[in-house]
Structures are given as structure tokens and as C-alpha cells.
Amino acid sequence: KITFDTKATRNFLANTTINFLGMRKKTYIISAILIIVSLGSLTFRGLNYGVDFTGGRTYLVRFDQDVTVSDIRDALDVQFTEATPEVKTFGPSRQVKITTKFMIEDEGKEVDSIIQTMLYSSLSQFYAGDITYNDFTSDQEGIDKFIGILSSQKVGPTIADDIRKKALTAIIISLFIIFAYIAVRFRKWQYGLAGILALFHDTIIVLGVFSLFYNILPFSMEVDQAFIAAILTIIGYSINDTVIIFDRIRENISLHPKKLLRSNINDGLNSTLMRTFNTSGTTSLVLIIIALFGGEVIRGFVFALLVGILVGTYSSVFNATPLAFDLLKGPKQEKEAAEKAALAPKGKKK
């Protein structure tokens, strides 16, 4: 007989009888606090938008020795007097990412050359050895190591505005399709609304985390096209978990139609708890490994996925399902059942 468990995991989270709906008021409060904190941070602190959404030029520059961000920034301020560039360490301490909006409105090809000349004039002093302008700007990798500008990216204001609109449209359309799919599949709009509200909860909290911790955590937390891809991935992952739970609840209702809705929902949550835990746990473990050993470029993307999966798992169990219960008027059903039982004639004593 082939099995995929061990003695330690065989009965883990099996046959649980947790009253999830009994805890829903407390979990609503926890979610409300998280959303308020997230919205507060988004309002007063904002997000660290990447060049995809703001427009500008980005340069990844590598030196032949360790440098400090403050020294690089001071040197650039001398040349870029009209628009102070943003400087961040990107990966090793000898590598920085420079973003500037200087002359971004100009479309001429000579502008790129002008800015690269300004960068060379400002940064050549930070190299231990001599470096020529051609070596600094060349995209040809040397035999021993590569120094100078590793890569560059330019996004004009019009393109940035177009990217913002398309990103927002993609999220709105995905949420609408998900709502319609769940409403049709379960034949009740309440399930669809509960799922969408839980997804809004997940998205706002992920945005709040990125707002709270950018410039604090030691990796890039820019909101760019990769971040939007992470949000869409989180939406798909979270709603998949929610749909599985809803499916089990629907099955319980069809098998036990005389049971109260509360009992069928709690049974559905308990019976899918191990699956939910295993799926989110294994996925999170893989993401942690990628975050620790993967490249600097994908670390922010992986962090967004990790936060989203943890929050999405929580909301599938403690938000989406309890919201469906309340929207389906589960409390009203229980009250009517209790009143009916109270009015029923009692059996005669023998």
C-alpha cells in the first residue's frame, strides 16, 4: 500500500471540531484592524512606485569596490541639479540602482547619451581603477568581471500612465470574472460577494505591508509590473482555496439538508483544514527558499507572494466563509429554528 503520510502527520488536523463561525466576530475585528492600518499607511506613507508607474530612467551600476548610497547620491546631486536621482543598493554593496526623471519629457536619442555622460562624470571617482567612458557605458561583459552600467530602462510619462491604467483594469476585470464564476457555480450571489470581499481584504493588506516596510526591509519593494503579476497570482491562489471550501460546504448541505447552515459550514471548514494547511505550508516553504537563495531581482516579487498566500489562507477560512454565512442569513435561520422549537408542543411526561 502506497501512502504519502507519516505517523507524525497521519492524524494532524484530522477530525477537528473547531467552531470557526463562533470566532467570526473576533476575526472580523482582526481583519478590520489590519485593513485600517494598511489604509492609514497607504494614505500617509504611500507606495514606492517603480519606474513602470512613474516614468523615468533606471540604471543598474556596478563598481569595483564597495560604495555607500549617501556618497553616490551626493555626487549625483552635483550633476542632476533639476531632478535629484533616487539611489538604492541593489544586491551586493558595490552595486546600486539609480532612478531619475531628468529630461524624461525629451524623446531625442541624444538625451540617453547626455545622461550617461553625467553619470560617468559623477561616478567615475568611485572606481578604484581607471575606467573609460566606453567601459562604463558598454554592454559588453568583460572576461574577469563587469563594471559600469549593467542595464538601463526608460519609461516615458505616457507609457507609465498607460501601464497604470492597464494594471488597474486587469485587477478589476479579474475580480468581476471571479464574482460571476462563483455566483454561477454555486447558484448564489452571496458566495461570490463573500469571495470578492475576502480578495479585497487580501489585496489591501499586501499593499499595506509594502507601504509600511519599503526602505526598511533589505530588498527592493517597488510597485511595478512584477508586483501587479504577484497581486493577480495571489487573487487566483486565494480564490482557489475559497472555492474548494465552498464546494465542501455545498456538498455537506446537499447531504444533510436538515442540518443548520452553521453546522454544515463548520464541518466543511474542519474537513478541508488539513488540505488548506498543507497547500499553504508547502507553497510558503518553497517561496521562503526562493527568497533566501534566489536573485535580488525577484525577492520583492516573492515576498509579495508569500505575504499574499499567508493572508489569503487566513481570509479563506476566517473571512470568506463567515461572510458567506452572514450573507446567506445563517443567524436568521438559527433564530427561526430556535423559535420554532420553543413553540413546538412538548411530549407528555410518563
C-alpha positions in Angstrom: 0.0 0.0 0.0 1.4 3.4 -1.0 0.9 6.2 1.4 2.0 9.8 1.5 2.0 10.5 5.2 3.9 9.5 8.3 2.9 8.6 11.8 3.5 12.1 12.9 1.3 13.7 10.2 -1.3 11.0 9.7 -3.7 12.4 12.3 -2.6 16.0 12.1 -5.7 18.3 11.9 -7.8 15.2 11.3 -11.3 15.0 12.9 -11.1 18.6 14.2 -14.3 20.2 15.6 -13.4 23.8 15.6 -16.3 26.3 15.8 -15.0 28.7 13.2 -18.2 30.6 12.9 -18.2 31.2 16.6 -15.0 33.1 16.3 -16.1 35.2 13.3 -16.7 38.4 15.3 -13.1 38.3 16.7 -11.6 37.6 13.2 -13.7 40.4 11.7 -12.1 42.7 14.2 -8.6 41.5 13.5 -9.2 42.0 9.7 -10.7 45.4 10.3 -7.6 46.5 12.3 -5.2 45.2 9.6 -7.2 47.0 6.9 -7.3 50.3 8.9 -3.5 50.1 9.5 -2.9 49.3 5.8 -5.1 52.1 4.5 -3.5 54.5 7.0 0.0 53.6 5.7 -1.2 53.9 2.1 -2.6 57.4 2.8 0.2 58.9 4.8 3.3 56.9 3.6 2.2 55.8 0.2 3.9 53.2 -2.0 7.4 53.0 -3.6 6.3 53.1 -7.2 8.8 51.8 -9.7 9.7 53.5 -13.0 6.9 51.5 -14.7 4.3 53.6 -13.0 6.1 57.0 -12.5 8.1 57.2 -15.7 11.8 57.9 -15.8 15.1 56.1 -16.4 16.6 53.4 -14.3 20.3 52.4 -14.4 21.9 49.4 -12.6 25.6 50.4 -12.0 28.3 48.1 -10.6 31.6 49.4 -9.1 34.9 47.6 -8.5 34.7 48.3 -4.7 32.1 48.8 -2.0 30.3 52.1 -2.1 27.8 53.9 0.1 24.4 55.1 -1.1 24.8 58.5 0.6 28.2 59.2 -1.2 26.7 58.2 -4.6 23.7 60.4 -4.0 25.8 63.4 -3.0 27.9 63.0 -6.1 24.9 62.8 -8.4 23.3 65.9 -6.8 26.1 68.0 -8.3 25.2 67.0 -11.9 21.5 66.4 -11.6 20.5 69.7 -10.1 17.0 69.8 -11.6 15.9 66.3 -10.6 17.6 64.5 -7.7 18.0 60.8 -8.6 16.9 58.1 -6.3 19.7 55.7 -5.3 19.4 52.3 -3.7 21.7 49.4 -3.0 20.7 46.5 -5.3 22.2 43.2 -4.3 25.9 43.4 -3.2 27.2 46.6 -1.6 29.2 47.5 -4.8 26.0 47.6 -6.9 23.4 50.4 -7.0 20.2 51.2 -8.7 19.7 54.8 -9.9 16.4 56.2 -11.0 16.0 59.7 -12.4 13.2 61.7 -14.1 15.8 64.1 -15.6 14.8 65.2 -19.1 12.2 62.4 -19.2 9.9 64.5 -21.4 12.6 64.7 -24.1 12.4 61.9 -26.7 15.6 62.6 -28.6 18.2 59.8 -28.8 21.0 62.2 -27.7 19.3 62.5 -24.3 20.4 59.0 -23.3 24.0 59.9 -24.2 23.8 63.1 -22.2 22.5 61.3 -19.0 25.1 58.6 -19.3 27.8 61.2 -19.6 26.5 62.9 -16.5 26.5 59.5 -14.7 30.1 58.8 -15.8 31.3 62.3 -14.6 29.7 61.8 -11.2 30.5 58.1 -10.6 34.0 57.5 -12.2 35.6 58.8 -9.0 34.2 55.8 -7.0 36.2 53.2 -9.0 39.5 52.0 -7.5 41.0 51.7 -11.0 40.7 53.8 -14.1 37.5 53.4 -16.1 36.9 54.9 -19.5 33.5 56.3 -20.7 33.2 53.4 -23.2 33.9 50.8 -20.5 31.4 52.5 -18.2 28.6 52.6 -20.8 29.4 49.4 -22.8 27.1 46.5 -22.7 29.8 44.0 -23.4 30.8 41.8 -20.5 34.5 41.7 -19.6 36.5 38.5 -19.2 37.1 38.8 -15.4 34.2 41.0 -14.2 31.8 43.5 -15.5 31.7 47.1 -14.1 29.8 50.2 -15.1 26.2 50.3 -16.3 24.8 46.8 -16.3 21.4 47.6 -17.6 19.1 50.5 -18.2 15.4 51.1 -18.7 13.3 54.0 -19.9 9.6 54.5 -19.4 8.0 57.8 -20.7 5.2 59.5 -18.9 2.6 58.4 -21.5 3.7 54.8 -21.3 3.7 54.9 -17.5 0.2 56.3 -17.4 -0.9 53.6 -19.9 0.7 50.8 -17.7 -1.1 52.1 -14.6 -4.5 52.1 -16.4 -4.0 48.6 -17.8 -2.8 47.2 -14.4 -5.9 48.6 -12.7 -8.2 47.3 -15.5 -6.6 43.9 -15.2 -7.4 43.7 -11.5 -11.0 44.9 -11.8 -11.8 42.6 -14.7 -10.3 39.6 -12.9 -12.4 40.4 -9.8 -15.6 40.8 -11.9 -15.0 37.4 -13.7 -14.3 35.7 -10.3 -17.5 37.1 -8.8 -19.5 35.9 -11.9 -17.9 32.5 -11.9 -18.6 31.8 -8.2 -22.1 33.2 -8.3 -22.9 30.9 -11.3 -21.1 27.9 -9.9 -22.8 28.0 -6.5 -26.1 29.5 -7.8 -26.0 32.1 -5.0 -24.6 35.6 -5.4 -23.7 35.6 -1.7 -20.9 33.2 -2.3 -19.5 35.4 -5.0 -19.7 38.6 -2.9 -18.1 36.9 0.1 -15.2 35.7 -2.1 -14.6 39.2 -3.6 -14.7 40.9 -0.2 -12.1 38.5 1.0 -9.9 39.2 -2.1 -10.2 43.0 -1.4 -9.0 42.2 2.1 -6.0 40.3 0.8 -5.0 42.9 -1.7 -5.3 45.9 0.7 -3.2 44.1 3.3 -0.4 43.2 0.8 -0.4 46.8 -0.4 -0.3 47.9 3.3 2.7 45.7 4.0 4.6 47.1 1.0 3.7 50.6 2.1 4.8 50.0 5.7 8.1 48.2 5.1 9.7 49.8 1.9 13.0 51.3 2.7 13.0 49.2 5.9 13.5 45.6 4.6 16.8 45.0 2.9 15.5 44.4 -0.6 13.5 46.3 -3.3 9.8 46.7 -2.6 8.9 48.7 -5.7 5.4 48.5 -7.0 6.0 47.7 -10.7 4.6 45.3 -13.3 6.0 42.3 -11.4 4.1 43.4 -8.3 0.9 43.5 -10.3 1.6 40.0 -11.5 2.1 39.0 -7.9 -1.3 40.5 -6.9 -3.1 38.7 -9.7 -1.4 35.4 -8.7 -2.4 36.0 -5.1 -6.0 36.6 -6.2 -6.0 33.3 -8.1 -4.4 31.3 -5.3 -6.7 32.7 -2.6 -9.9 32.2 -4.6 -8.9 28.7 -5.4 -8.7 27.8 -1.7 -12.0 29.6 -1.1 -13.8 27.7 -3.9 -12.6 24.3 -2.5 -14.0 25.2 0.9 -17.3 26.4 -0.7 -17.5 23.1 -2.6 -17.3 21.1 0.5 -19.9 23.2 2.2 -22.3 22.8 -0.8 -21.7 19.0 -0.6 -22.5 19.0 3.1 -25.7 21.0 2.5 -26.9 18.5 -0.1 -26.0 15.5 2.1 -27.5 17.0 5.3 -30.3 19.4 4.2 -31.9 19.3 7.7 -28.8 20.4 9.5 -28.3 24.1 10.4 -26.2 26.1 7.9 -23.7 26.8 10.8 -23.1 23.0 11.3 -22.6 22.4 7.6 -20.2 25.3 7.2 -18.1 24.3 10.3 -18.0 20.7 9.1 -16.8 21.9 5.7 -14.1 24.1 7.2 -12.9 21.3 9.5 -12.8 18.7 6.8 -10.7 20.9 4.5 -8.4 22.3 7.2 -5.6 19.8 6.6 -5.7 20.4 2.8 -5.6 24.2 3.4 -2.7 24.0 5.8 -0.6 21.6 3.7 -1.1 23.6 0.5 -0.2 27.0 2.0 2.6 25.5 4.1 4.4 23.8 1.3 3.9 26.7 -1.1 5.2 29.1 1.6 8.2 26.9 2.2 9.2 27.0 -1.5 8.8 30.8 -1.6 11.0 31.2 1.5 13.7 29.1 -0.1 13.5 31.2 -3.3 13.6 34.4 -1.3 16.7 33.3 0.6 18.7 31.8 -2.3 17.1 33.5 -5.3 18.4 36.6 -7.0 17.8 40.2 -5.8 15.6 41.0 -8.8 12.8 38.6 -7.8 13.0 39.0 -4.0 10.3 41.7 -3.8 8.0 39.6 -6.1 8.5 36.5 -3.9 7.9 38.5 -0.7 4.6 39.8 -2.1 3.5 36.2 -3.0 4.5 35.0 0.5 2.5 37.7 2.3 -0.4 37.2 -0.1 -0.6 33.4 0.4 -0.5 33.7 4.2 -3.1 36.4 4.3 -5.2 34.6 1.6 -5.2 31.4 3.6 -6.4 33.3 6.6 -9.1 35.1 4.8 -10.4 32.0 3.0 -11.1 30.3 6.4 -11.9 33.3 8.7 -13.4 35.9 6.3 -14.8 34.4 3.1 -16.7 31.6 4.7 -18.1 33.5 7.7 -19.1 36.3 5.3 -21.0 33.8 3.2 -22.7 32.5 6.3 -23.9 36.0 7.3 -24.9 36.9 3.8 -26.9 33.7 3.5 -28.8 34.8 6.6 -27.5 31.9 8.7 -28.1 33.7 12.0 -31.7 34.4 11.0 -32.2 30.8 10.1 -30.9 29.8 13.6 -33.2 32.2 15.3 -36.2 31.0 13.4 -35.3 27.4 14.2 -35.0 28.2 17.9 -38.3 30.0 17.9 -40.0 27.0 16.1 -38.5 24.6 18.7 -39.7 26.7 21.6 -43.3 26.9 20.2 -43.4 23.1 19.4 -45.6 21.1 21.8 -43.6 19.2 24.4 -44.1 15.5 24.9 -46.2 14.3 27.8 -44.3 13.1 30.9 -44.7 9.4 31.7 
